[in-house]
């Protein structure tokens, strides 16, 4: 198809060049006609008309000199004769370059003109010698008129030929003009039809290409969604469900061997707690997957310091399920401010952000809980919170120096039910990072995680500054 399109475009280009070339050649041919008119036909017709008038002027001047002997008439005849002789010589020289027949006709015309001039000069000379008027008039009637009329006939014949050529030139110009228009229109129509055909092919090819791209994008999206779902199910079934069902199953086994009712009731209570935790996790997953105003509250201006302050005080945090999460005494949560860091914000300068109190609190608490859990309970460590402002966003960085994550685990860490290997034994379901992310997104923010195994993790939570939100 691409070759056909390329061939079609080449054909259109060639047709357009053909139109340009044909128009150029046609213009040149019309130009040649006008050159011929300018250099030969029109000047020739004018010259013949002037020669005709000059010949008659010589005849009339000679007659006047015979009758009156006026010197001015004699001078007029001599001037006209000189001009006619020069014109005939120039005409002959011009016709020689055109062709043999034109040369012969020019020679005949020159010969007739010279005869007329010769007779007129002879009569004037005889007049000057005192020959009588009667003799001169007879000579004028017989010889001068006999030379004048053949010359005039030659001139009129040449003039008629030039006029005929002028008419033919006009016909040629009109013919070439109409031919130019006709063939230009034809070539233009052909080029237009080819252009429309190629445009149709391009449109179909483009639409086919777009359709294929949409299909490919949809297949890729579905494949990504399926892969994510597969990972989520694998995490849920392999880790979270196993961690919860194992003690439940163990409790059922213990019920069978317990002797007293109180012991059985205790085991049943444990079983009930495990099932409740499982249902709470599933309910939380469904709630935050389709988070809305009814579940997370209305978006408004939230004082970030009033929410973050109690979380850093060391008092227990609350999970997404409403359970208290006590802070290990060996883990210290603290706020830091580095004035040398670009955009760094002190505690006193913390602005309000756009969001709901519940969503902001959930995003912060779940991220803090994950940071606390990253430490070995026997060693502990510091969880450091710092804040900076970039453009219209407030970014809270929660950093720890715990176990960290591999690149593969980091990429999966915000998927639901995913748990890092080191904390797989935790009673949590692996929903904390996922719920934190969904809560931040509900507020128009986001969470980006950087981590290095054995070094630590930094979670950057971004919210829009409320006074920048329209």
N, C-alpha and C positions, 0 to 999 in steps of 0.2 A: 504493500500500500504506500509506503514511504517513497519507493521508487516511482510509482505512478504519480504521486503528488509532485515530486521533484521534476519529473518529465513534463507534467502539466504547466508548472511555473516557468520552465525553460521555454516551452512553446509560446506561452503568453508574452514572455520577454522578447522572443524572436519576432512575434507578430507586431509588438509595439515598435521594435526597431524597423520592421518592414514598413510600417506606417510612416515613421520618421524619414526613412530612406526614400520611399516613394514620393513623399511630399517634397523632399529636397530636390530629387531629380525632376519632378514636375515643375517646381519653381525655377530650376535651371533652364528647362526647355522653354518655359514662358518668358524667362529673361532673355533667351536667345532671340525670340520673336521680337521683343521690344528693342533689342540691340539692332536687329535687322531694320526695324522701322526707323530707329534713330539715325543709323549710319547710311542707309541706302534708300529705302522706299520713300520716306517723307522728304528728305533733302532732294531726291531725284525729281519728285513731283513738283516741288517748289522751283527747282532749277529750270525745268521744262516750261513752267508758267512764265518765269522771268525771261527766258530766251524768246518765247513767243512775243512777249511785249516788246522786247528789245529789237527784234526783227522788224516789227511794225513801226517802231520808233525810227529805225534807220530809213525805212521806205518813206515815211511821212516827212522826215527831215530832208531827205534828198529832194522830194517834190517841192518842198517849201524853198529850198535853196535855188532850184531851177527857176521858180516863179519870181522870187524876191531878191535872190542874191544876198540874203541876210547872213552875215558872218557867224552869228550865234547859231543859226541852223546848221551851218557847215561844221562848227565846233561840236555841236550836239551829235551829229552823225559820226564824226571821228571818235568821240568818246564812247558812244554806244558800240561802234564797230570794234574798238579795242577791248571793251568789256566782253562782248560776245565771243571774240576770238579766244580770249583767256578762258572763258567759261567752257567753250567747246573743247579746248585742250585739257582742262581739268576733268571734264566729264569723260573724255576718251581715256585718260590715265586711270580713272576710277573703274571704268568698265573693263579694262584690260585684266584687272585682278579678279574679276568675277567669272568670266568664261569667254570662249571663242565667239559664240554668237553675239554676245553683248558687245564684244570688241568690234565686230564687223558693223553692227548697227551704229556704234559710236563713230566709226570712221566715215560712214555714209552721211551721218548728221554733220560731222565736221566739214566734210567736203561741200555739202549744200550750203552751210553757213559761210564758208570761205568764198563761195561763188557769189553769194548775196553781198558780202562785204566788198568783194572785188568790183562788181558792177556798180555799186554805190560810189566807190572811190573813183572809178573811171568817169562816171557822169560828172562828179564834182570837179575833176581835173579838166574835163572838156568845157565845163561852165567857166572855169578860170581862164581857159584859152580863148574864150569869146565865141564859142559855138552857139548857134541860134537856139532859141527856146523850142522851136518846132522840132529840130533834130533831137534835142535833149528829151523832149516829151515823148517823141516816138521811141527813143532808146529806152526811156524809163518804162514805157508801156510794154515794150516787147521783151526787153532783157531783164530789167529790175523785177517786174512782176513775175516773169518766168523763173527767176531765181527765188523770189519770196515765197510763192505758193508751195513749191516742193519742200522748201525748208520748214515751212509752217506745218505741212502734213507730217513730216518726220517728227517734229516736236510734239504735235498732238498725239501721234501714234505712241511715242515714248511716254507721254503724260498719261494716256489711257492705260498703258501697261503698268505704270506705277500705281495708278488708282486701283487697278484690278488686284495688284499685289497687296495693296493696303486693305482691300476688302477681304482678300484671302487670309491675311494676317489676323484681321479681326475675327474671322471664322475660326482660325486655329486657336487663338487665345480663348475664345468662348468654349471651344471643344475641349481644350486641355483643362480649362477651369471646371467644366462639368464633369469631365473624367476624374479629375482630382477629387471632387466632392463625392462622386459615386464610389470610387475605389477606397477612399478613406473611410466612408461610412461602412462599406462592406467589411473592410479589415477591422474597423472598430467594433462592429457587431460580432464578428467571429471572436475577437479578443474578449468581448464582454461575455459571450456565451461560454467560452472556455473558462473565464474567470468565475462565472456562476457555478459551472459544473465542478470546478476545483473547490470553490467555497462550500458546495454541498458535500463533497467528499471530505473536506477538512472538518466540517461540522459533524458529520457522522463519525469520522475517526475520533474527533475530540470528545464527542459525547460517549463513544464507546470506551475511550481512554478514561474519561471521568468515571463512567460506570464501573469499569474494572478497578479503578483506584478506590472508589467507594466500597466496592465489594471486598477488596483486599484489606481496606481499613477496618471494615466491619468484622471480617474474619479475624484480623489481628486483635481487635478489641475483644471479641468473644473468646479468642484464645487466651488473651491476658486475663480476662475475667474468670475463665475456667481454671487457669493456672492458680490465680489468687484463691478461688473457691477451694480448689484441691488442697492448697497449702493450709487454708483456714481449717478445713475438715481434718486434715492430717494433724494439725496442731491440737484441735479440739479433742479428737478421738485419741490421739497418741499420748497427749500430755494431760490436759485439763480434766478430761472425762476420766482418764485412768487414775489420776491423783485423787479424785473425789469418790469414784466407785470402789476403789480398793479398800478404803476404810469402811465404806458402807457394807461391802461384802464381808469384810472382817467382822463388823458388828453383828451381821446376821448369823455368821458362824458361831460367834460367842453366845448369842441368844440360845442356841441349841444346847449349850453345855452349862449355862448358868442354872443354879439351883433355886435361888430366891427370886421372888417377883420384883424386888427392888433392883436387883442386878439387871434383870431383863429390861425393866423400865429405863434404866440408865443407858443400856446399849441401844434401845429403841430411840432414846433422846439423841444419842450421837448420830444414829442413822438419819433421823429427821433433820438434824442440823446440816449433815452433808447434802441431803437432797435439797434442803432450803437454799444452801449456798449455790448448788448447781442451777436451781431455778432462778435465783437472783442474778447469776452471771448471764444466763440466757436472756432474761428479761432486760438486763442492762445493755446487752449487745443489740437487741432489737430496738431499744429506746434510743440509743445514740446513733444507730445506723440511719434512722429516720428522725433525727433530731429536729424539733420544731419549737415554736413559741410556747405551745401547750406544755412541753416537757422541760424546756430549759429557760423559759422566761423571755420577756420582751427585751429587745436591744435598747440600751440607753447609755448614759454616761456613767462609768463605774470608776470609783476612787481606788486605784490599784494598791495604794499604800495601806488602806484600811483592810484589804483582804490579805495582802502579803505579810503584814506585821504579825498577826497572830500565828501564822504558819512558821515563822522564824523564831518564835518565842520558846520553842521546845515542847509545847503542849501537843497532845496527840492530834494527828491529822485524821481526816475522814475519807474513806474510800468511796467509790462510786455507788457501792451498795449501802452506804450509811454506817458501815462498821468503823470503829475507832482503830487507828493504826498508831500505836505508841512509838515514840522516837527513842531509839537506843541511846542511852547516856554517852556511849562512846562515839556517837556521831553528832557533830556540831553543825547546825544550820546557821549561816551568817551572810550578811549583806556587805558587799565591798564597793568602793567607789574609787576609780583611778582618774583624777582630773587630767592626766596627760593623754589619756586615751580619747581619740576623736569621737565626739557625740556622747561621751559618758555622762550619765545623769546621777546626781546625788539623791539621797533619800528625800531630802526636803524639796527637791525639784520634780519629784515624780508626778507626771500629769495624769489626768483621768483618761480612760480608754473607752472605746466603743465596744459594748457587749452586754451580756446579762451577768449578774453577780454569780449565779449558779454555774454558768459555763466557764467564766474566768476562774472561779475558785476550783472547779473540777480540773481544768487544764493544769493549774499550778500544783494542786495537791497530788494528782496522779504522777506528775513528772517528779515532784519531790520524793514521793514514796519509792519510785523506781531508783532514784539516786541513792536513797538511804539503803535500799535492799542490795545495791551493788557492792556494798562493803562486807567484808568478812566480820560477822558479829563479834568475834574474839578480838579484832583489831580496831575496827571503827575508822573514822576519818572525818574530813570536812566536806560539807556540801555548800558551795559558794554561789551566791546569787549576785549578779551584777546586771545593770541596766544601761542601755544606750539608745540613742534616738537616731534613726536613719530616715531621711525624707519625712514622710508623714506617719511612720511606724515607730512604735515603742517595742524594743526587743529585750526580753528578759532571758539572760543566759544562766542556766542552772548547771553547774559543773561539779563533777566528782572525780576522784582518783581511785575509783573502785576497780572491779575486774575488767571492765570494758567489754567490747564486742568485736568479733571479726567482721570483715566487710559483708559477708553473707548474712550473718545474724543482724547486723545493722540495717540491711535492706529489708529484712523481714520483721524488724522489731515493732513496726507500727501496724502490722496485720493483727486481726483479732485472734486471740487464743495462742499467741506465740510467746514462748518462754525461753529465756537464755538458759543454756545448759547448767550454769552454776546456781540458778534459782529455780530449777524444775521441781525441787522438793517443796517449794513454797505452796501454801494453801491457796494462793491467788490463782485466778484462771488465765492470766496472760492477756487481760483486756485493758490494763492500765494505760499503756502507751497509745493504744488505738482510741480509747475513750478521750484521752487528753487531746489527741489530734482532732477528733471530731468536734470536741467542745471549742477548740481554738478556731476551727473553720466556721463554726456556727456564728462566731463573733466577727467573721471576716478576716481572721488571722491565719496563722500556719505554725507548724513546728518542724524544725530541721534538726537532725541529729548527726553529730560527729562523734566517732568513737574509735578507740584503738585498743585492741586486746592487751590487757595487762597494764594499761596506762590510765584509762578512764574515759568518761563520756561527758559531752557537753550538749545539752538540749537548748536550742534557741527558740523561744516562744515569741511570736510577733502578734501585736494587736495594733489596730489603728488608733491614733491619738484622737480623742473625741472632738476636740475643738477644730480638727481638720476635716471632720466628716460632715458633709452637707446633708 
